[in-house]
Amino acid sequence: MEARLKSQANADVTTAIQHLYKAIHAGGVDPLLLGLIHLRVSQINGCSPCVFAGIHSAKRRGETDERLHNVVTWRETPFFTDAERAALALAEAATRIQDGAPGVTDEVWAAAAEHFDDQQLSSIITEVALTNFFNRINRANREQAGKTW
């Protein structure tokens, strides 16, 4: 299967995305956690290029193989803190909104709010949204894994 688009044609979109990334990373959330959120959302959406790039980027930042291999099963493993678990639950709930899924319930939000302030929560939600944005573009374009942009 080949990618449908051979290049990113819109420089204004690229600039806007760069501004979003800057704002997300200025929100006070550990970049390693943002990487785990990106990876989990991409796993849910089946976005192979984002999973590939997310793992590559997380390893460069010092994330362990043990944790990366277990993001998909974060509920069943001892490798994540309570704050990370709350953020991953929020990311999953905000991503799984199809076909009547409950989305972000008050319980999920409250659990995350116990660990993160409003600025951090905003960064987490924006990371989830931006990852979903990329996942959908990559799926529509049939982008292939192996690139790290």
C-alpha positions as CSV (number, residue, x, y, z in Angstrom):
1,M,0.0,0.0,0.0
2,E,1.4,3.4,-1.0
3,A,0.7,6.8,0.6
4,R,-1.8,8.8,-1.3
5,L,-0.1,12.2,-0.8
6,K,3.6,12.6,-1.6
7,S,4.1,15.8,0.4
8,Q,2.6,18.1,2.9
9,A,1.5,21.0,0.7
10,N,0.2,23.6,3.0
11,A,2.9,25.6,4.9
12,D,0.2,27.5,6.9
13,V,-1.1,24.3,8.4
14,T,2.5,23.3,9.3
15,T,3.1,26.6,11.0
16,A,-0.2,26.3,12.9
17,I,0.7,22.8,14.1
18,Q,4.1,24.0,15.3
19,H,2.4,26.7,17.3
20,L,0.1,24.1,18.9
21,Y,3.1,21.9,19.8
22,K,4.8,24.9,21.4
23,A,1.7,25.6,23.5
24,I,1.2,22.0,24.5
25,H,4.8,21.7,25.7
26,A,4.6,25.0,27.6
27,G,1.7,23.6,29.7
28,G,3.9,21.9,32.3
29,V,3.2,18.3,31.4
30,D,6.2,16.0,31.4
31,P,7.2,15.4,27.7
32,L,7.5,11.7,28.4
33,L,3.9,11.6,29.5
34,L,2.8,13.5,26.4
35,G,4.6,10.9,24.4
36,L,2.8,8.1,26.1
37,I,-0.5,9.9,25.5
38,H,0.4,10.2,21.8
39,L,1.3,6.6,21.6
40,R,-1.9,5.3,23.3
41,V,-4.2,7.4,21.2
42,S,-2.4,6.3,18.0
43,Q,-2.7,2.7,19.1
44,I,-6.4,3.1,19.6
45,N,-6.8,4.6,16.1
46,G,-4.5,2.1,14.4
47,C,-2.2,4.8,13.1
48,S,1.0,2.9,12.3
49,P,3.1,5.9,11.3
50,C,2.2,7.7,14.6
51,V,2.9,4.6,16.7
52,F,6.2,4.1,14.9
53,A,7.2,7.8,15.3
54,G,5.9,8.0,18.9
55,I,8.0,5.0,20.0
56,H,11.0,6.4,18.2
57,S,10.6,9.8,19.8
58,A,9.9,8.4,23.3
59,K,13.0,6.2,23.1
60,R,15.1,9.3,22.2
61,R,13.8,11.1,25.2
62,G,14.8,8.2,27.5
63,E,11.5,6.2,27.8
64,T,12.1,2.5,28.6
65,D,11.1,-0.4,26.3
66,E,9.3,-2.0,29.3
67,R,6.9,0.9,29.5
68,L,6.5,1.4,25.8
69,H,5.6,-2.2,25.3
70,N,3.0,-2.0,28.0
71,V,1.2,1.3,27.1
72,V,-1.4,-0.8,25.4
73,T,-2.0,-2.7,28.7
74,W,-1.4,0.2,31.1
75,R,-4.3,-0.8,33.4
76,E,-2.8,-4.3,34.0
77,T,0.8,-3.4,34.5
78,P,2.7,-1.9,37.5
79,F,4.9,0.4,35.3
80,F,2.8,3.6,35.4
81,T,2.2,6.2,38.2
82,D,-1.3,7.1,39.3
83,A,-0.9,10.5,37.4
84,E,0.1,8.7,34.2
85,R,-2.9,6.3,34.6
86,A,-5.3,9.2,35.0
87,A,-3.8,10.9,31.9
88,L,-4.0,7.7,29.9
89,A,-7.6,7.2,31.0
90,L,-8.5,10.7,30.0
91,A,-6.8,10.3,26.6
92,E,-8.7,7.1,25.9
93,A,-12.0,8.6,26.9
94,A,-11.5,11.6,24.8
95,T,-10.5,9.5,21.8
96,R,-13.2,6.8,22.1
97,I,-16.3,9.0,21.4
98,Q,-17.8,6.9,18.6
99,D,-21.1,5.0,18.5
100,G,-22.4,6.2,21.8
101,A,-19.3,5.8,23.9
102,P,-19.5,7.9,27.0
103,G,-16.5,10.0,26.2
104,V,-14.9,11.9,29.2
105,T,-17.1,11.2,32.2
106,D,-17.1,13.3,35.3
107,E,-15.2,10.5,37.1
108,V,-12.5,10.3,34.4
109,W,-12.1,14.1,34.5
110,A,-12.0,14.3,38.3
111,A,-9.3,11.6,38.5
112,A,-7.1,13.5,36.1
113,A,-7.9,16.8,37.9
114,E,-6.5,15.3,41.1
115,H,-3.0,15.2,39.4
116,F,-3.0,18.0,37.0
117,D,-3.9,21.7,37.1
118,D,-6.1,23.4,34.4
119,Q,-3.1,24.4,32.3
120,Q,-1.8,20.8,32.3
121,L,-5.2,19.4,31.6
122,S,-5.5,21.8,28.7
123,S,-2.2,20.6,27.3
124,I,-3.2,16.9,27.7
125,I,-6.5,17.5,25.9
126,T,-4.8,19.4,23.1
127,E,-2.2,16.6,22.7
128,V,-5.1,14.1,22.4
129,A,-6.9,16.3,19.9
130,L,-3.7,16.9,17.8
131,T,-2.8,13.2,17.9
132,N,-6.3,12.3,16.7
133,F,-6.0,14.9,14.0
134,F,-2.7,13.3,12.7
135,N,-4.1,9.8,13.1
136,R,-7.1,10.7,10.8
137,I,-4.9,12.4,8.2
138,N,-2.5,9.5,8.1
139,R,-5.3,7.0,7.8
140,A,-7.0,8.9,5.1
141,N,-3.7,9.4,3.2
142,R,-2.5,5.8,3.8
143,E,0.7,7.1,5.2
144,Q,3.1,4.3,6.0
145,A,5.1,3.6,9.2
146,G,8.8,4.2,9.1
147,K,8.9,8.0,9.0
148,T,9.7,10.1,12.1
149,W,9.1,13.5,10.6
